[in-house]
Amino acid sequence: MVAGRYFDGQSSRARPALFSLGNGSLRIECDELVREVALADLEFALSRGRAPTRIALRGGGLCELADTPELHSLLRALGARRPALERFESHRNAIVGVLIVFLALMAVIWRWGIPLAADGIVDRVPLAWESRLGETALGQLDEGGIFRSSTLADARQAQIRAAFARLRRPEGSTPAHIVFRRLGVPNAFALPGGTIVMADELVVLAQDDDSALMTVLGHELGHVQARDGLRALVRATLFSTLAAWYLGDISSFVASAGAGITSLSYSRAAESAADGYALQLMRANAISTRGAALLFQRLAGGATGRDGDAAKGASASTIPEYLSTHPDIQERIRRFERGADDAGAARAAPP
């Protein structure tokens, strides 16, 4: 028997009572009253925290039972069961196990699921759409003041563009063009769709060495050919969308995807592949990559070009940001130095 309180449904007075299992019913003994209620006429509200277990009686009446070991036996006999979620919440080990499985699933999605999904999306995006995306991003960066108009002489810009146009590239390569901007640091990067942004500061740091600039542009062409810019943007958007779904705010991530394009970084594997593309391209065009190795040495060491003001930003404090996602800089320099030895003899088109 389990002690508790009984409300007859006609008054608010609580009366001490004893509850037990009758013949297929709940037996209530209260003063001279003995009442039996069929199991089908019982509605259970099991205890949570300090709240007592309540059993509502169809037709009127309510029972409140204290939380005791006898109560649990009585409830099992009456057929009362907590909802599945409540039963699950009471098992700490189960909760920890589900959390571990969830975190493992998120890790798998991040490591393999999102890249695979991004690759599938990129393969289906027309080049014209990608080009419009790059143009929109460039416009946003210009309007936002992140990019400033180039002060590089028109003749020098034309000279670099002409040298770039003379590069023999593999048949069927994605078209690309150069725009010049002041970025505050010596840098170059490819936007989706084939727009390559080259900083005035990088041109100055190259000290009129067009072979170094062509190697840098060849590296960016590698990103253009592999569609790395669009791939990185899609991956970032997918991850942000997943995080927003989990955290409950998707609009802010989607709205900022285009404007945040320059904050995207490529994997070291993508950077290494772009370097490989540049080496093959320079070899096919008989252009030495030794100038690029010297340029990277200046970048790593924070050297300035002949125009110290224009090359400001090449200091050791800012250069690691430019190099942070690239392969080890010393290995990169050695790689381009090795490539310089083979460039003079090669004339075949790059693969």
C-alpha positions in Angstrom: 0.0 0.0 0.0 1.1 3.5 -0.7 0.1 6.5 1.4 -1.1 9.8 -0.2 -3.9 12.2 -0.6 -7.3 11.9 -2.2 -9.5 14.6 -3.7 -13.0 13.5 -4.4 -13.6 16.0 -7.2 -16.4 17.7 -5.3 -14.4 19.8 -2.9 -10.8 21.1 -2.7 -10.2 19.3 0.6 -7.4 16.8 0.6 -8.0 13.6 2.6 -5.3 11.1 3.7 -5.7 7.8 1.8 -4.1 4.5 1.1 -3.7 3.2 -2.4 -3.2 -0.3 -3.6 -3.8 -2.7 -6.5 -7.3 -4.1 -6.5 -8.7 -6.7 -8.9 -7.6 -5.1 -12.1 -8.2 -1.7 -10.6 -6.8 1.0 -8.3 -8.2 0.6 -4.7 -8.6 3.8 -2.7 -9.2 3.6 1.1 -10.1 6.9 2.7 -11.8 7.0 6.1 -14.9 4.9 5.6 -14.7 5.2 1.8 -13.5 2.4 -0.3 -13.4 3.1 -4.0 -12.1 1.0 -6.9 -11.3 2.6 -10.3 -10.7 0.5 -13.4 -7.2 0.8 -14.9 -8.7 2.2 -18.1 -10.1 5.1 -16.2 -6.8 6.2 -14.8 -4.7 9.0 -16.2 -1.2 9.3 -14.9 1.0 12.4 -14.4 4.2 10.9 -13.1 6.5 12.8 -10.7 9.1 15.3 -12.0 11.6 16.6 -9.6 9.8 17.3 -6.3 6.3 17.2 -7.7 4.2 14.2 -6.5 2.8 11.6 -8.8 -0.8 12.4 -9.7 -3.5 10.0 -10.9 -6.6 11.6 -12.4 -9.8 9.6 -12.2 -12.2 9.6 -15.0 -15.5 10.8 -13.7 -13.9 13.1 -11.1 -11.3 12.8 -8.4 -7.5 13.0 -8.1 -4.9 11.0 -6.2 -1.5 12.4 -5.0 1.1 9.8 -4.1 4.4 10.3 -2.3 7.5 9.2 -4.2 8.5 5.9 -2.4 9.9 2.5 -3.6 6.4 1.1 -3.0 4.9 3.7 -5.3 7.2 2.5 -8.2 6.0 -1.1 -7.6 2.4 0.1 -7.6 2.8 2.1 -10.8 4.3 -0.8 -12.6 1.5 -3.0 -11.5 -1.0 -0.4 -12.7 0.7 -0.3 -16.1 2.0 3.3 -15.8 5.0 4.1 -17.9 6.9 7.3 -18.4 7.1 8.7 -21.9 10.1 7.3 -23.9 11.9 10.6 -23.8 11.6 10.9 -20.1 12.8 7.4 -19.6 15.8 8.2 -21.9 16.6 11.4 -20.0 16.9 9.4 -16.7 19.8 7.4 -18.1 22.9 9.5 -18.0 25.1 6.9 -19.9 22.6 6.9 -22.8 22.7 10.6 -23.0 26.5 10.6 -23.1 26.5 7.9 -25.7 24.2 9.8 -28.0 26.2 13.0 -27.5 29.4 11.1 -28.6 27.6 9.7 -31.6 26.3 13.1 -32.5 29.7 14.7 -32.3 31.3 11.9 -34.3 28.5 12.4 -37.0 29.2 16.2 -37.1 33.0 15.4 -37.5 32.3 13.0 -40.4 30.0 15.6 -42.1 32.6 18.3 -41.7 35.5 16.2 -42.8 33.9 14.3 -45.7 30.2 15.2 -46.1 30.5 18.9 -46.7 33.5 18.6 -49.1 31.7 15.9 -51.2 28.5 18.0 -51.2 30.5 21.1 -52.2 32.2 19.2 -55.1 28.9 18.0 -56.4 27.4 21.5 -56.3 30.5 23.1 -57.9 30.4 20.6 -60.8 26.8 21.7 -61.6 27.3 25.5 -61.4 27.6 27.1 -64.9 30.8 29.2 -65.4 28.6 32.2 -66.3 27.0 32.1 -62.8 30.5 31.8 -61.2 31.7 34.8 -63.2 28.7 36.9 -62.0 29.5 35.8 -58.5 33.1 37.0 -58.8 32.0 40.3 -60.3 29.5 40.9 -57.5 32.1 40.1 -54.9 34.6 42.5 -56.5 32.0 45.2 -56.6 31.2 44.7 -52.9 34.9 44.8 -51.9 35.4 48.0 -53.9 32.3 49.7 -52.5 33.1 48.6 -49.0 36.5 50.2 -49.2 38.4 46.9 -48.6 40.0 47.4 -52.0 41.3 50.8 -53.1 41.9 52.0 -56.7 45.3 51.1 -58.1 47.9 53.8 -58.4 50.1 51.6 -60.6 51.0 53.3 -63.9 48.7 52.4 -66.8 51.7 51.4 -68.8 52.9 49.0 -66.2 49.5 47.5 -65.9 49.3 47.0 -69.6 52.8 45.5 -69.6 51.8 42.9 -67.1 48.5 42.1 -68.8 50.4 41.7 -72.1 52.8 39.3 -70.6 50.0 37.4 -69.0 48.1 37.2 -72.3 51.2 35.7 -74.0 51.2 32.7 -71.6 50.4 29.5 -73.5 47.8 27.6 -71.5 46.2 24.2 -71.8 43.4 24.0 -74.4 40.0 24.5 -72.8 41.3 26.5 -69.8 38.9 28.8 -68.0 39.3 32.4 -69.2 40.9 34.8 -66.7 41.7 38.4 -66.5 43.7 40.7 -64.1 42.5 43.7 -62.1 44.9 45.8 -60.0 44.0 47.2 -56.6 45.8 48.5 -53.5 45.3 46.0 -50.7 47.7 47.3 -48.1 49.8 44.1 -48.3 51.6 42.4 -51.2 49.0 39.8 -52.3 47.2 38.2 -55.2 44.2 36.0 -55.3 41.6 34.6 -57.6 37.9 35.4 -57.3 35.3 32.9 -58.6 34.9 33.0 -62.3 38.5 33.9 -63.4 39.1 37.4 -62.0 42.6 37.6 -60.5 43.2 40.5 -58.2 46.8 41.6 -58.0 48.0 44.1 -55.4 50.1 47.1 -56.3 52.3 46.2 -53.3 53.1 42.8 -54.8 54.1 44.4 -58.2 56.4 46.8 -56.4 57.9 44.0 -54.2 58.7 42.0 -57.4 61.0 44.8 -58.5 60.0 44.7 -62.2 60.7 40.9 -62.4 57.8 39.8 -64.7 58.9 36.2 -64.4 58.1 36.3 -60.7 54.7 38.0 -61.4 53.9 35.4 -64.1 54.6 32.6 -61.6 52.3 34.2 -59.1 49.6 34.6 -61.7 50.2 31.0 -62.8 49.5 29.9 -59.2 46.2 31.9 -59.3 45.4 30.3 -62.6 45.7 27.0 -60.9 43.0 28.1 -58.5 40.8 29.4 -61.3 41.2 26.1 -63.3 40.3 24.0 -60.2 37.4 26.4 -59.3 38.9 26.6 -55.8 37.3 30.0 -55.0 33.8 28.8 -55.7 34.5 25.5 -53.9 35.7 27.2 -50.8 32.7 29.6 -50.8 30.3 26.7 -51.2 32.0 24.7 -48.4 31.9 27.7 -46.1 28.2 28.4 -46.9 27.3 24.7 -46.3 29.1 24.7 -43.0 27.5 28.0 -42.0 24.1 26.8 -43.0 24.6 23.6 -40.9 25.7 25.7 -38.0 22.8 28.1 -38.4 20.4 25.2 -38.6 21.8 23.9 -35.3 22.0 27.3 -33.6 18.7 28.6 -35.1 19.7 31.6 -37.2 20.3 31.0 -40.9 19.7 34.4 -42.4 22.8 36.1 -41.2 25.1 33.5 -42.6 23.5 33.4 -46.0 23.5 37.2 -46.3 27.2 37.5 -45.5 28.4 34.7 -47.7 29.2 36.9 -50.8 30.9 39.7 -48.9 33.1 37.4 -46.9 34.7 35.7 -49.8 38.2 37.1 -49.2 38.2 35.5 -45.8 38.0 32.0 -47.3 41.2 30.0 -47.2 42.1 27.1 -49.4 43.5 23.9 -48.0 47.3 23.3 -48.2 46.6 20.5 -50.7 44.8 23.1 -53.0 47.7 25.6 -52.6 50.2 22.9 -53.4 48.3 21.8 -56.5 48.1 25.5 -57.6 51.9 25.7 -57.2 52.3 22.6 -59.3 50.1 24.1 -62.0 52.3 27.3 -61.9 55.5 25.2 -62.3 54.1 23.3 -65.2 52.9 26.5 -66.9 56.2 28.3 -66.4 58.1 25.2 -67.7 55.9 25.1 -70.8 56.5 28.8 -71.4 60.3 28.6 -70.7 59.9 31.1 -67.8 62.3 30.7 -64.9 60.7 30.4 -61.5 63.8 31.6 -59.7 62.4 35.1 -59.5 59.3 33.7 -57.8 61.6 32.0 -55.2 63.3 35.4 -54.6 59.9 37.1 -54.3 58.8 34.5 -51.7 62.0 35.1 -49.8 61.2 38.8 -49.6 57.7 38.0 -48.5 58.9 35.7 -45.8 61.6 38.1 -44.6 59.5 41.3 -44.8 61.7 42.9 -47.4 60.4 46.1 -49.1 60.5 47.0 -52.7 62.1 50.0 -54.2 59.1 52.1 -53.2 59.0 51.7 -49.5 55.6 53.2 -49.0 54.0 51.1 -51.7 55.5 48.0 -50.2 54.6 48.8 -46.7 52.6 45.8 -45.4 55.4 43.4 -46.4 56.6 43.5 -42.8 57.2 40.3 -40.9 54.1 41.1 -38.8 51.7 40.9 -41.8 53.3 38.4 -44.1 52.4 35.3 -42.1 48.8 36.1 -42.7 49.4 35.9 -46.5 51.4 32.7 -46.1 49.4 31.0 -43.4 47.3 28.7 -45.6 50.2 27.9 -48.1 52.7 25.1 -47.8 55.8 25.7 -45.7 57.4 28.7 -47.2 61.0 27.3 -47.2 59.8 24.2 -48.9 57.9 26.4 -51.4 61.0 28.4 -52.1 63.0 25.2 -52.7 60.3 23.9 -55.0 60.4 27.0 -57.2 64.2 27.0 -57.2 64.2 23.4 -58.4 61.6 24.3 -61.1 63.8 27.1 -62.3 66.4 24.6 -63.5 64.0 22.9 -65.8 62.2 25.9 -67.3 64.8 26.9 -69.9 64.6 23.8 -72.0 60.8 23.2 -72.0 58.6 24.5 -74.8 55.7 22.0 -74.9 52.3 23.1 -73.9 51.4 22.4 -70.3 49.4 19.3 -69.6 
